[in-house]
Amino acid sequence: MSGANLSLADWLLEDDKNEYYIFIPHASNDFRHLSKRDNIHIVIGNYFAVCKDLDKRSITYRAKKGVKRVYMKLFYTTFIKRQLMKTVSQIKPDAILSNSFAIWIGADVAKTLGIPHIWHVREFMELDHKIMHYRPSKIRKLANYSSAIFISKSIEDYYTKKYAFKNTAVIYDSIKYQEDSYNRRVKRFIDKPVKAVFAGTISNGKGIFDAVRAVEELNNQGFQISLDIFGEGPQEEEIKKLILDHKDEKIRFLGFSKDLVSRRKKYDVEFVCSKMEALGRVTVEAMYYGNLVIGANSGGTAELIKNGKTGILYKSGDINDLVKVTKFVINKGVANNEMIREAHDWAIDHFSSPIASQLVQFIYISSKK
């Protein structure tokens, strides 16, 4: 599941008082655990959220995307939207919420049926995922009809300059914390090499190439640091080739992992190099489980990291500065554990508490406007 869907699942599992219908594009096992709840229902929508790519993609990806776009152009108005409207009309919801600003179909159906719509805005699109809507004028009209929940202040600042929503609020995600997976007495930065991890989408926007090149440079200068990479994405093959070509045995691509929580126990540092992170689920999880975060000074990352207290910031996109601050961290050694503990406590205070009541209250208020 994507970070957006994981956050949605965390919210819904907190709430057993309200009834939810989740419209997913196609059959998937990702939501099976949610359907076991009596108040959560899964509906197959037979749609695709198709956006324009601003980044280079593989031939296979482009071919699949082309098929999806043709399917939506041929059948959205004549079949897909009509079927969605019929199902929604039978459910009679109080409101429709779209779990990503990249998905416009819920807003379109809501506007047509006169049902209140809320966008849960979780990404910068152009600035992080390198995607944009095909029809910006239509999105502006749908935004005028909708309210919006933003997962960070930086996201709110960006979107409220571009769109006029009816009602807005900033509500940070609640991120599940596994208390038994963190031992406060365990110290990091004990052995060499220092062990670093990168977790997330393998794309230019997430800064994976910055992390790899910084680690290569550090090792060339005699600093001992390894890097394990977890994730998948459009630049996956490129990053594999880069590692293979440079023959750096201290850098490994390990692919997608369903259990990063237990894996984090072996790492000292987490690189969060996203050019413009909306909030940063991996940043919070790194703080939860004892990885010192070195993050780009932009977007939501800069909101989460108090430089020198809950992590270390570097100039976004500046590999030389990333190398510089990582040297500082390596040289500091076991003294970093004080910062790791402070980051852990801060993250627990700000992200581990349930937020379902806040979200439901905002949806209720917005649906009455």
Protein Blocks (a to p, Z undefined) as FASTA:
>chain_A
ZZklmmmmmmmmmpckbccddddfbdcfklmmmmmpmkbccddehiacddddfbdcdfkl
mmmmmmmmmmmmmmmmmmmmmmmmmmmmmnopabdcdfbfklmklmmmmmmnopacdddd
fbeklmmnopacfblmlmmmmmmmpccddfbfklmmmmmmmpccfbdcdddddddddfkl
pcfklcghkbccdddddeddddfklommmmmmmmmmmmmnopacddddedddjklmmmmm
mmmmnopakbccebjafblmlmmmmpmbdcdfbfbdfklpmlmmmmmnopacddddehjl
lmmpcghkloccddehiaklmmmmmmmmmmnmmmlmmmmmmmmmmmmmmmmpcfklmmmm
mmmmmmmZZ
